Amino acid sequence: MTTPSFKDKVVIITGASSGIGQALAMQLAGEGAWLALAARNAERLEAIAATCRQRGAKAIALPTDVVDEARCQALIQQSGEAYGRLDMLVNNAGMAVVSKLEDLSDLHLFQRVMDVNFRGAVACTYHALPYLKQSRGQIVNVASLGGLVAIPYNSSYCASKFAMVGFSDALRMELAPAGVSVTVICPYWVVSEFHEHYLNKDGQPKGPAGRALYTEKMMTADQCAAIILAAARRRQRQVIMRPGRPALWLKLISPALLDRLLVARVMGPIARRLQDATGQQG
């Protein structure tokens, strides 16, 4: 059986300037896709688009803050004007604030996470629907294992990703008659720049110490992107990356035990690695 190719397929990727989004752009470029790359960092975005063109793709950089619905609409419109159609929308833009809810001085950071991770995806999807219905295209929503199993100190992030999963499931049923598929991706920890950019309760990024979260056993952005594209080729419903399924079973069988394990076995070691890294920097 011939593996479906993304050659000459028009793909919009949000959050394309780093991490999973950048890895997706590079892999799709290698297949000759036509790319519209969106993120806030215009300079870096254009550099990535140039590399994609060198790899044989068509690629345009469209600086976009997905918090602004007008910019989301412009992203879709400009992509349509450039390529004449849209085959796949990848909602990948994301951010995180790591804090207890009670430690936030107000709710603007919580709202920002919801706006970037969830409402931005809704806005891009809404304005892309006419194009996607015409092409019988597909939507790929990058959620998180944290959208199925919550972790402490990440209430805004988990809320946004739970919302993304529910949105994807409802949308899938709505769009099935039009031939538009919806794939929701739930990765675990992925080694990228993401945790260098995550914010503390005061809105300050963690910086290089954020990489202390990662271990050698964790998935790279390239590996994650390959899994996402494999799922997109099959128009798969959902991808739950390891160790998601055991955690989901435990959530059904003994949710209280899962809570204790998450605090002791996941958040505890992460906090120690971050503390050690901060101490070394100081």
Secondary structure, 3 states (H helix, E strand, C coil): CCCCCCCCCEEEEECCCCHHHHHHHHHHHHCCCEEEEECCCHHHHHHHHHHHHHCCCEEEECCCCCCCHHHHHHHHHHHHHHHCCCCEEEECCCCCECECHHHCCCCHHHHHHHHHHHHHHHHHHHHHHHHHHHHCCEEEEECCHHHCCCCCCEHHHHHHHHHHHHHHHHHHHHHHHHCCEEEEEECCCEECCHHHHCECCCCCECHHHHHHHCCCCCEEHHHHHHHHHHHHHCCCCEEECCCHHHHHHHHHHCHHHHHHHHHHHHHHHHHHHHHHHHHHHC
